[in-house]
Amino acid sequence: MDSRRARRLTLRQVPPVSKRAASCYVSRMDKTARRYTVLPVALIALGLGVMAATAAFAGWLEHGPAIFLSLAESGMSWCF
């Protein structure tokens, strides 16, 4: 076996990081985290909007003649 051991760094052996470097790191990590959370939320919102529009269109196709007749009876069919 090799008698040499791998060197492990402890917190006491690591040199301190400047405040400027730490703030740069934190700001970049914050932007990275925000970027990866905004995209899924936007895609979910888009998907829900498409589903709602599809349901509305399917309802219009299914009940369109009845909707038009009820509007014609009340005199509002010319508004649409």
N, C-alpha and C positions, 0 to 999 in steps of 0.2 A: 504494500500500500504506500501511497505517497504521504510523506510526513507533513507536507505543506497544507495548511488549511486556508480556505477562502476567507478573505478579509471581509468583515461585516462592518458597515458604517452605523454608528449610533448617532443620535441627535447631538450629542456633545462633540462629535468629531466633524460634523457638517458645518462649514462656515456660514455665518449669518447672511441672509439675502437682503439687499438694499430695499428700502421702501418703494422706490421707483419701480424696480423689477417686480416686486410683489403686487403693486397696484396694477401694473400692466398685465400681469398674469391673471389677476382676479377679473379685470375688465374684459379680457379676451375670453376667459372661461364663461363669464356671465353672458356675453354675446353668443357664444357657441351653444350654451344651454338654452337660451331664448330662441335661437334659430331652430333648434330641433324640437321645440315644443309648439311653436307657432304653426309650422307646416302640418302636423297631424290635426290640430284644431281646425285649421282652414279647410283641410280635406274632408273632415267630418261635417263641418257646416255646409260645404258644397254638396256633399252626398245627401244630406237631409233636405236641402233645397231642391235638388233634382228629384228626390223621392216625392216631395210635396207637389211639385209641378206635374209629375207623372200621374199622381193620384187625382189631381184636379182635372187634368186632361181626360183621364179615363172616365171620371164622373161626368164630365161634359159630353163625352161620346155616348155614354150609357143613358143619360137623362136629358140630353140636349133638346129633343122635340118637346118634352113636357115642360122644360124651363121656358122655351120659346113661346109655347101656347099660353102659359100662365102670364108671361110678360105681355103677350098680345091682348089677352083679356083685360088686363089692367091698363092698356094703352102705353106701356113703357117699352115696347119692343123696338120702337124707332130710336130709342136712346142708345141702343147697342148695335 
